[in-house]
Amino acid sequence: MSETLTFLRANLRWLVPGVLLTFLSCFGQTFFISLFAGEIRDTFDLSHSAWGNIYALGTLASAIVMVWAGVLTDHFRVRALGAVVLAMLAAACIAMSNLNAAWSLPFIIFALRFTGQGILSHIAVVAMARWFVATRGRALAIAGLGFSFGEAILPIAVVSILSAETWRSIWLIAACVAVAGIPTLIWLLSQERTPGSMADSDETLGMDHRHWTRRQALTHRLFWLMVPALLGPSAFNTAFFFQQVHFAEIKGWQHIELVTFFPVFTLTGIAAMLATGWALDRYGTAKLLPWFQFPMVATFLVFALANSVMGVFIGLVLMGLTAGANGPLVSAFWAEFYGTKHIGAIKSAAAAVMVLGSAIGPSITGTLIDLNIGLETQYIGVALYFVVVCVMVSIGMNRYANTR
């Protein structure tokens, strides 16, 4: 405990910007946007599949742009790039508040997903992975707390405010919060931890004791063994939160009953995130990666079979274990196996895969719902998917862990 407190005191000025950026990224995350799913579908008379496909289209476009834009973190300081992206996020929130035509919805979803889920969270993760070496796991875990705070606070706040205000006014509030983050970020990073041009001695080497470029990483077998692990949580956690209103309906619960349990997911995620950060610094990624998605198997079996809200409680705890571990563990994996010199470019490709997952998850579930294949049946298939993921990651770690 004393070691952690010493770490926090020495590095708080650089850790807080990570928390700030991940928190503000929540305005472009699925769990936040999906809170307005009912209002958006009613306003524009959209079916589940239509709304899911619109969301997928905007998200897919943001994944494509992320492949290019993520490289910017290798060339620009966090305070400058972060401030620009926060301004763009605020503009996207304002556009959502003034939404008046269904045809513009994919463009606004793209703007929210790219600035929020995509580039803003990418900036935070790359900064932590680059700024910290021996304590990288803890730094990534602490930065991820901003996202956890958002998951805990925002759903209950939005559902409560919706009873008194219009959904459009909430997006205006989100825009104001994003704008307020700009001067805060600039002040916190008036002196960044790492100079813009880093010496090679400041970089962490990857496999074969060398720096990997993005092109080299994309042609390496381990990258593709990891792709299903990148897609899985992004696709199906996103699908769960995206379909939360429909899920509550088919289970016979009020939406507020379901939302009330979301802090359980968040608190479990925080505990798992911090524990994973400590374990990463002690054991490394190779020993942890094969197991961290195994709770997802049980998660979706519980969601499929649960008849009471307590079943969802158990499912959210299990989901929280993997969601909490996912952030620091996967982010540390890229730095540990491929090095940090080109981590912005490599991580942007990985981020694009995860954004792609968040696009196809809602699209698949919405389409299957309209084809009369219920969520409960779908979730059994999702559980089997995660069994395959665990096997593939185990193969990758057994093959390449000793090459670092």
Number of C-alpha atoms within 10 A of each C-alpha: 6 7 7 12 10 11 14 17 9 11 14 14 17 21 23 19 26 30 25 22 29 27 24 27 30 26 27 24 23 25 22 19 20 21 24 18 20 14 15 18 15 10 13 14 13 16 14 21 19 16 23 24 21 23 27 25 21 21 30 23 21 27 30 18 17 26 20 13 19 25 20 17 23 20 11 13 18 24 21 13 16 25 21 14 20 26 18 20 27 27 20 28 27 21 22 24 19 13 16 12 9 16 11 13 21 19 21 20 24 25 26 30 32 32 28 28 26 29 30 30 30 25 26 24 27 26 27 26 26 24 20 19 19 10 18 24 29 27 29 29 32 23 28 28 25 24 24 25 18 21 23 20 13 17 21 18 11 16 17 12 14 17 9 8 11 12 19 18 16 19 21 20 14 20 25 14 15 25 18 14 19 19 12 14 21 17 12 16 18 10 12 16 14 13 10 12 10 11 9 11 7 14 18 21 20 20 17 13 13 15 21 23 16 19 11 12 18 15 10 11 11 18 19 16 18 20 17 20 25 23 23 21 22 22 24 23 22 23 26 22 20 27 23 18 21 20 19 17 12 11 14 12 15 11 16 14 11 16 19 14 19 21 22 19 24 26 20 20 29 25 17 20 31 22 16 28 26 20 17 25 16 12 11 19 24 20 15 17 21 20 14 20 25 20 20 28 22 19 25 29 20 22 25 22 14 17 12 12 17 11 15 22 20 19 23 25 22 23 25 28 26 23 27 28 25 24 20 29 26 18 24 28 18 24 28 22 26 28 25 30 23 20 28 29 25 26 27 28 24 26 26 27 24 23 28 23 28 30 30 24 25 29 25 18 25 26 18 17 16 13 10 9 13 16 21 19 15 17 22 19 15 20 21 15 16 22 15 14 23 20 14 19 24 18 14 19 19 12 11 15 15 10 10 14
